[in-house]
Amino acid sequence: MTRSGAYVIDLVYLIGALFPGFILDAFLDRYYYGLPFGQLALYTPLMAGAVGFSTNWFRRRRTGMFVWVMPLLLFIGAAADLYASWEPAWAGATRWNYVANGLFGPHCQSEECIYTLPTDVFLASVLYSIGTGCAFFLKERLDRS
C-alpha cells in the first residue's frame, strides 16, 4: 500500500473514532461542563488515542503519526475565520480573546461555539498520532527483545 493510501486509511480511522467519542461526550458532559474547557468534547480525543494505538498495533505504519496535519489546517481555518469576523461594536472582547473563546470556550456565544468542533477534531488527531507513535515504538521495542 502506498503512503498516501495508508494516510487516508488513518484519516478514516480517526473519523471513525470521533463518533463513539462524541456519543460518550453526549452522555457524560454534564459531569465536566462547568469546567474551563467544558465546551470541548473531552472523551473524543481519548477515544481517538485508543483507536490510534489499537489499529496501529497490528499495522505498524508511521503514517498515523502525521494524521494531525489535515485537522491542523481545519483548526487554522477556523481561527482565521473567527479572527476575520470579529467586530469591536458587538464582540465585547478583544480580537484574540474572541478567537480563543470561540475555539476553546467557555465564554463563546451560542453560534460561535460551533468553532469548538475543529478544536475537538484537532485534539483528537493529536492523540491519535500519539497513540500511533506509542504503538509503533512499543511494538518495535518488544520485537527487539
N, C-alpha and C positions, 0 to 999 in steps of 0.2 A: 504494500500500500504506500502511496506517495505521502509526503509530509503534509501537503495541503489537504489530502483526504483524511488523514488522521486528525488534523486540526479541526476540520469540520465535524468529525465524529465527536471530538471532545466538546465542541460547542453544543452539539445536540445533547450530549450527556449533561452539560451544565444547564441547559434549558429544561431538560427533564428533571433535574434536581430542584429547580425553582418551584415547581408545582407542589410537591409534598411539603416543602418548607413554608410556602405561603399558606397551605392548609393548616399546618401546625401553628403558625402565627395567628391565623384567624381564631383558633380556639384558645390560645394561650396568651394573647396580647393583653388581656385585662390584668395580668399579673405584673406587667412591666410598663404599661402605657404611661404612667405618671413620671417615669424616669427621664433623664435628659434626652436620650435618644429613643424615646418611646414610639415615635412615628416610623422608625425603621423596622423592617421585618428581621428580627434577630435570629430566629431559627433557620431562616433560609440560608445564610452563609454556613452555618453548622452542617446543615444537610448537604450543601454543595461540597464541603470539605470531606464529608464521609463518602459521598459518591465518587469524588476525585480519587480518594485513597483506594476504595474498593475496586473501581473499574481499572485503575492503572496498576493494581497489584498483579493482575494477570496479563495485561497487555505490554507493560514495560516500554512505553513510548514517552519521549521527552516533550512531545508537542503539547501535552496537557499543562505543562508548566508555563505556557505562554498564552493561555486562554484569556487572561486578564487584559490583553491588548485591545480587543474589539470592544468590550464593555467600558474600557477607559475612554475610548473615543466617544461613546454614548454619554458618559459622565461629563466629559469636557463640553460636548454639545449642549447638554442641559445647563451646565454652568454658564456657558456663553449666552444662551437664550435668556436665562434669568438676569444676567448682567446687562443685556441689551434692553430688556423690558422694564427695568427699574425707572420709576419716575419719582422725583422728590416730593411732588404735590400729594401723592396718596400713599407712598410706601411706608412712611413713619419710621424708617430706619435708614442707616447709611447703606450705600450700594453693596458693600461686602457683607454686612450683616443680613441684608435681604437675600443675597445669594446663599450664604451659609444656612440661614433659616429655611430657605426653600429646599436645599439639598439634604439637610440633616434633621430639620425640625428643631425644637418642638414648638417654635412660635410661628410656623407657617400658617398663612391663611388657607381657607378651605380649598381653593383651586390650585394654589401653589404647592400643596402637599403631594400632588402627583409627581413632582420632581424628586421626591424621595425614592421613587421606583428605579431610576438609573443608579442611584447610590446603592440600593439593595442589590441590583444586578452586579455592579462593580465589586462590592464587598464579597458577594458570593463567588465571583470569578477569582478573586484573590485567594479565598480559602480553598477553592477547587484546585488552584495551581499549587498551593502549599500542600494540600493532601496528595496531589500527584507527585510532587517532589519527595515527600516523605515516603510514599510507597515505593517509588523508584529507587531511592538511595538505601532504604531499609532492605528491600528485596535484593539489591546488588550486594549489600554487606552480608546478608545471610547466605547468599550463593557462594561467596568467597570462603566462608568458614565451614 
